[in-house]
Amino acid sequence: MERYAIISDIHGNLEALGAVLDDIQQQSVEQIICLGDIIGYGPNPCECIDLSMQFQFSLLGNHDNGALFDPEGFSTGAEKAIFWTRAQLESADGPEAKNRWDFLARLPRTKRDGKKMYVHGTPRSPLSEYVFPEDIYNTRKIERIFSFIQQYCFQGHTHVPGVFTESCRYLSPKELGWNYELNSEKVMINVGSVGQPRDNDPRSCYVIVDQNNIEFRRIDYPCLETRDKIYEIPELDNFLGDRLLEGR
């Protein structure tokens, strides 16, 4: 693959996913990779899974895993959302319902393509470990994680996009001018979140990989529509809708 899109953390947000897929279609990109958390938090889990089945491949995220099994280490709101999400998947009828469960059950935790590695969390703990920008001051943690990386690792999970270097630097997309050129240095690239950005920017975030160039893209979507859907579902905390408007 020479030019492709990497998305992550859709979280059942159909409006955000639709806007991102529309943008991808305009970028001469044919292949899409998803780094997990297709579901959880958002009001349209079934529809988001159906669209994700068309991607080149998707990985297992901790919320996807929580729907399959039992959520561990989740906040009360996140846990309630997962149980509601599971109920939506279980109450669906027809072959589509089985296909969704089969799809989730087959999602791998990691993928490798030459020097590139794809995970949801980190290469050390693909499902659940977080790496936040402030972790660059935890040298031991960064060194241990980078010992699992051959050259380049793409991740999601924190919903905060940016580039982490082996030399313990974090570079935000804005700081980079929205583009980063891969070189000989080992890096981890967080592609941000489609459905629930948490870097104080409510726009969806994803990246396009074009050989060695990484482009971070921010896409507006009708987040009020998603918020209103969440408000209408008693099992989903209103906060899950409110945070979409602020990107937090």
C-alpha positions in Angstrom: 0.0 0.0 0.0 1.5 3.3 -1.0 -1.4 5.7 -0.2 -4.0 4.8 2.3 -6.0 6.1 5.3 -5.7 5.1 8.9 -8.6 5.8 11.2 -9.3 4.9 14.8 -11.8 5.2 17.7 -15.0 5.6 15.8 -17.0 4.8 19.0 -20.4 4.3 17.3 -20.5 7.9 15.9 -22.1 7.4 12.5 -22.1 11.1 11.6 -18.4 11.4 12.3 -17.6 8.2 10.4 -19.7 9.3 7.4 -18.0 12.7 7.2 -14.5 11.1 7.4 -15.4 8.5 4.7 -16.7 11.3 2.5 -13.4 13.1 2.9 -11.3 9.9 2.3 -13.2 9.4 -0.9 -12.1 12.8 -2.2 -8.4 12.1 -1.4 -7.8 9.4 -4.0 -7.5 6.8 -1.3 -8.9 3.3 -1.8 -7.8 1.4 1.3 -8.7 2.1 4.9 -7.2 0.7 8.1 -9.0 1.0 11.4 -7.1 0.7 14.7 -10.0 -0.3 16.8 -12.8 0.9 19.1 -15.4 0.8 16.3 -18.1 0.8 19.0 -18.6 2.0 22.6 -20.0 5.4 23.8 -21.9 6.3 20.6 -25.5 5.7 19.5 -24.9 3.8 16.2 -22.8 0.7 16.9 -24.4 -1.6 14.3 -24.2 0.8 11.4 -20.5 1.6 12.3 -19.6 -2.1 12.4 -21.3 -2.6 9.0 -19.2 0.1 7.4 -16.1 -1.1 9.0 -16.5 -4.5 7.4 -15.6 -2.8 4.1 -12.1 -1.7 5.3 -8.8 -3.3 4.3 -8.6 -4.5 7.9 -9.6 -3.4 11.4 -8.0 -4.1 14.8 -9.6 -5.0 18.1 -10.0 -2.1 20.6 -10.7 -2.3 24.3 -14.3 -1.3 23.8 -14.8 -3.8 21.0 -13.4 -6.4 23.4 -15.7 -5.2 26.2 -18.7 -5.8 24.1 -17.5 -9.3 23.3 -16.6 -10.2 26.9 -16.9 -8.0 30.1 -15.6 -4.5 30.3 -12.6 -4.2 32.6 -11.2 -1.0 34.1 -14.0 1.2 32.5 -15.6 4.2 34.1 -19.2 3.9 35.1 -20.4 5.8 32.0 -18.2 3.7 29.6 -19.4 0.5 31.2 -23.1 1.4 30.9 -22.5 2.4 27.3 -20.8 -1.0 26.5 -23.7 -3.0 28.1 -26.2 -0.9 26.0 -24.0 -1.5 22.9 -24.0 -5.2 23.5 -27.8 -5.2 23.9 -28.1 -3.4 20.5 -26.0 -6.1 18.9 -27.9 -8.9 20.6 -31.3 -7.6 19.7 -30.6 -7.3 16.0 -32.2 -9.8 13.7 -31.2 -11.7 10.6 -27.8 -12.8 9.2 -26.4 -9.3 9.7 -26.5 -9.7 13.5 -24.4 -12.9 13.3 -22.0 -11.3 10.8 -21.3 -8.4 13.2 -20.5 -10.7 16.1 -18.3 -12.9 13.8 -16.5 -9.7 12.6 -15.8 -8.5 16.1 -14.6 -11.9 17.2 -12.1 -12.2 14.4 -10.5 -8.8 14.9 -6.7 -9.1 15.5 -4.8 -7.2 18.2 -1.9 -6.3 16.0 -0.9 -6.2 12.3 2.5 -5.8 10.7 3.4 -4.7 7.2 7.1 -4.5 6.7 8.5 -1.9 9.0 5.1 -0.6 9.9 3.1 -2.0 12.9 -0.5 -1.2 13.8 -2.0 -1.5 17.2 -4.9 0.1 19.2 -3.0 0.9 22.4 0.8 0.2 22.3 3.0 -2.6 20.9 3.7 -3.6 24.5 0.0 -3.9 25.4 -2.0 -3.6 22.2 -5.4 -3.6 23.7 -5.2 -1.3 26.8 -2.0 0.7 27.4 -2.2 4.4 26.9 0.5 6.8 25.8 -0.3 10.4 26.5 1.8 13.4 25.5 3.0 13.9 29.1 4.4 10.3 29.1 7.5 11.7 27.3 8.7 12.6 30.8 8.5 8.9 31.8 11.7 7.9 30.0 11.5 4.3 31.2 8.0 3.8 29.9 8.9 5.2 26.5 12.1 3.2 26.2 10.2 -0.1 27.1 7.5 0.6 24.6 9.9 1.5 21.8 11.8 -1.7 22.4 8.8 -3.5 20.8 8.9 -1.3 17.7 10.9 -2.2 14.7 10.6 1.2 13.0 7.1 2.8 12.8 4.0 2.1 14.9 0.5 3.5 14.3 -1.8 3.7 17.3 -5.1 5.2 18.6 -6.7 4.7 22.0 -6.0 8.1 23.7 -8.0 10.1 21.1 -5.1 12.6 21.1 -3.2 12.7 17.7 0.5 13.3 17.3 4.0 11.8 16.9 6.1 10.3 19.6 9.8 9.8 18.9 12.3 7.4 20.4 14.2 10.4 21.8 11.2 11.1 24.1 9.6 14.0 22.1 5.9 14.5 21.4 4.9 16.6 18.4 1.3 17.7 17.9 -0.2 17.8 14.4 -0.4 21.6 14.6 3.2 21.9 15.6 4.1 19.7 12.6 2.1 21.8 10.2 -0.2 18.7 9.8 2.4 16.7 8.0 5.2 14.4 9.2 7.9 12.8 7.0 9.0 9.3 8.2 12.8 9.0 8.4 15.3 6.7 10.1 14.1 7.5 13.6 11.7 5.1 15.3 8.3 6.8 15.9 4.8 6.1 17.2 2.1 7.9 15.4 -1.3 8.4 17.1 -3.9 9.0 14.4 -6.4 10.6 16.7 -10.1 9.7 16.9 -12.9 9.8 14.3 -15.8 9.7 16.8 -14.6 11.2 20.0 -11.6 13.6 19.7 -10.1 14.6 23.1 -7.5 17.3 22.1 -9.9 20.2 22.6 -10.8 20.1 18.9 -14.2 18.6 18.2 -13.4 17.8 14.5 -12.8 14.2 13.6 -9.1 13.3 13.1 -7.4 10.7 10.9 -4.3 10.3 8.8 -3.4 9.6 5.2 -0.2 7.7 4.6 1.4 8.5 1.2 4.7 6.5 1.1 6.8 8.3 3.8 4.5 11.3 4.3 1.9 11.3 7.1 -0.9 13.9 6.7 -3.1 14.6 9.7 -6.6 15.7 8.6 -9.4 17.3 10.7 -13.0 17.0 9.5 -16.1 18.8 10.6 -19.2 16.8 11.2 -22.7 17.5 12.7 -21.8 16.7 16.3 -25.0 18.2 17.5 -26.9 15.4 15.7 -24.8 12.8 17.5 -25.2 14.5 20.8 -29.0 14.7 20.4 -29.1 10.9 19.6 -27.2 10.2 22.8 -29.5 12.4 24.8 -32.4 10.3 23.6 -30.9 7.0 25.0 -31.2 6.8 28.8 -28.4 4.2 29.1 -25.9 6.7 27.5 -24.8 9.5 29.8 -25.5 13.0 28.5 -21.8 13.8 29.1 -20.9 11.4 26.3 -22.8 13.8 24.0 -21.7 17.0 25.6 -18.0 16.2 25.3 -18.3 15.9 21.5 -19.0 19.6 21.2 -15.8 20.5 23.0 -13.4 17.7 21.9 -12.6 16.4 25.4 
